[in-house]
Amino acid sequence: MKVLIQNLLAFFVLGTISPLPFVSSARTFVVSPKGNDAHRGTFEEPLRTISSGARRANPGDIVFVLEGTYRERVTPMRGGEKGKRVIYRAEPGKRVYIKGSEIWQPTWKKEGDGIYSAEPADDLFNDRSGEYLDGHNPFMIELASTPYQREGRKEERRRQAGDQRIHHADKRIIFTCGQIFVEGRPFQEVPLQEELIPGSWWYRKAQNRVYIHFDKLDPSNLKVEITTRRRLFAPIRRGLGYITVEGFIFEHCGNQYPTDFWIQDENAQKGAVGTEAGHHWIIRRNVIRYCKTFAIDCGRVDQHSPTRSTSFDNLIEKNYIIDNGSAGILSYGSRDLTLRGNVILRNNYLKFSGIKRWEQGGIKCHKMENGLIEGNYIAYNHHSPGIWLDNEFPDSRISRNVIHDNGTQGLFLEMSDYDFDSILVDQNLIFSNAESAVYIHDASGATFANNILASNPTRDSNNRAIQIKQVSKRTRSQKHSFFNNLIIGNSPNIEVNYPAFKGGPQKFDHNLYGVEMKERNFVINAFSDQPTPWSSEAFTRRILEDLKLKKMPTSLVNSEKRIALNFQEWKKFWNHHQMKNDQKSQFISDITIGYKANSHVLTIEHSAGSQLGDSYRAKAEKSLIFDCIKQTFLEDPPGPFTHAMLPRESFNAWNGLPHFSEGDLPKRGWTLLEGD
């Protein structure tokens, strides 16, 4: 076995598979559950903890971790250099756990009705790095915002401080950063003792006592794990670079929700795995799950972080980021960040939503400059978007992702003020998300090309494929382009804000709309500023003037300052505003898509035949070329296709990491899959 491992190591150098031998000056520190930290760190004398390897590792060294469970917080002491990375690598093909929990075997007190209680000893909580401003014990730390869409003590304090958006809050409701796992399954925290039900727990801070409802089971016969650490793998020193982390299973982190992290240091945006404003990190082929809040941070973490230029050139790829309390990946102030090939599922299971609960979803990035989000599978994230870009995202690209069945939007763009063509969204499959495929407010400058943008026909009538509006005075909602997309939705299909005040021009052409041309599927809303600048009557008059109509047709919908137009009225409206929109777009009223998640087969059916794609190719103008890729989009059929569509055609939507059932793990050996 030792020889096999050494042979494998010879092909894993500098974070990639390579036939090159080791650099002679590099050292490999071997870690094993059977080791001892007083050892040399060889195969014959391995270390016991990864932390011991981290203390010894210098540029060019590898900390090689053998199969087993490591209950520790790993804190890299040093980064690497260009060409000499510090590499933390799990034994290929094995399961190597880094857990933020300890097995808990207290003296249980039976409280009755299946409820037992115990007091966790303070020496269990051994993450005493001094990094935390509010304490090292996750159970003693109150979550900075209340989950489950409830208004608790934190919200009551904000209400008393003058936040008029919060009307009712219950100061008794308190959640902690702690977690309880029984036989590997997470139990649910409840904020009030009377809410205890089987499979749940409650913490009484005054007595430092945990109450768990085991139903009819005897806890002395069960494996109970209690979260004791607030981070799993992250340096304390900021700005370290050239670090690789690959092949681990990270679980059971008791981290904080990053409410106002940019001004409240105790709520710093610190994931289970974090770069701590570092650069040139590679985080690859890991499983990160069951974090109290979120999995990975890869940028600034608080108001005292280095400037965003110090967090750059990080790569996060081919990880499973699943079943975390608030989010998968959070980033603030990153340059040249690449998020590629990850499977991001079922995050925000604590259902954070509402005021001061804005750091949730599959991927949430603030101030992402020249970033790339490519080829990820993002689905079933609760009460949240699949991807959320907030507060600037210049020169970035979102490409070839599969984004479906998320709890709000597929893609949410917020707060930017750019000219046309400042971010590219291309070749994505975005469908069946709860509220819309694409939602934009207070943001400008995106180009959408060759995507499937489909809303969910089983949802209510407010579900849109595309929705754009203004919700504040911060920036403007304008200058977006939609070219060569397959846009399928409910009626209405598209909603945009009126091009005045903070609204502005929008571009649409060469799209295929999966609706009836004569129906009123195109909505103009009055939300072009905050507050809305028109009354319903004034807004109606303005639309009539634009369309050169004397009175409103009875079929024209006028509801909540939204007016629905048919296709001819839509084109006439934009022509009045000097925009030649949708001159070459087409319609198929009966086009549908279906998706089988177990096989990743996407099926498209319609009645137009193969001539559909041929007609697009014949009519296309070679006029739109986005600078960052050498391709003319308008040469192709609509959507992410390279050929004409047949009346019924199926596509394999995902060829990346294999999926597995909720609660399971990928098969042993998955880190050795081809394609790296």
Buried (B, 14 or more C-beta within 10 A) or exposed (E): EEEEBEEBBEEBBBBEEEEEEBEEEBBBBBBBBEBBBEBEBBBEEBBBBBBBBBBBBBBBBBBBBBBBBBBBBBBBBBBBBEEBBBBBBBBBBBBBBBBBBBEBEBEBEEBEEBBBBBEBEEEBBBBEBEBBEBBBBBBBBBBBBBBBEBBBBBBBEBBEEEBEEBEEBBBEBBBBBBBBBBEEEBBBBBBEEEEBEBBBBBBEEEEBBBBBBBEEBEBEEEEBBBBBBBBBBBBEEBBBBBBBBBBBBBBBBBBBBBBBBBEBBBBBBBBBBBBBBBBBBBBBBBBBBBBBBBBBBBBBBBEEBBEBEBBBBBBBBBBBBBBBBBBBBBBBBBBBBBBBBBBBBBBBBBBBBBBBBBBBBBBBBBBBBBBBBBBBBBBBBBBBBBBBBBBBBBBBBBBBBBBBBBBBBBBBBBBBBBEBBBBBBBBBBBBBBBBBBBBBBBBBBBBBBBBBBBBBBEBEEBBBBBBBBBEEEBBBBBBBBBBBBBBBBBBBBBBBBBBBBBBBBBBBBBBBBBBBBEBBBBBBBBBBBBEBBBEBEEBBEBBBEBBEEEEBEEEBBBEEBBBBBBBEBBBBBBEBBEBEBBEBBBBBBEBBBEBEEEEBBBBBBBEBEBEBBBBBBEEBEEEBEBEBEEBBBBEBBBBBBEEBBBEEBBBEBBEBBEBBEEEEBBEEEBBBBEEB
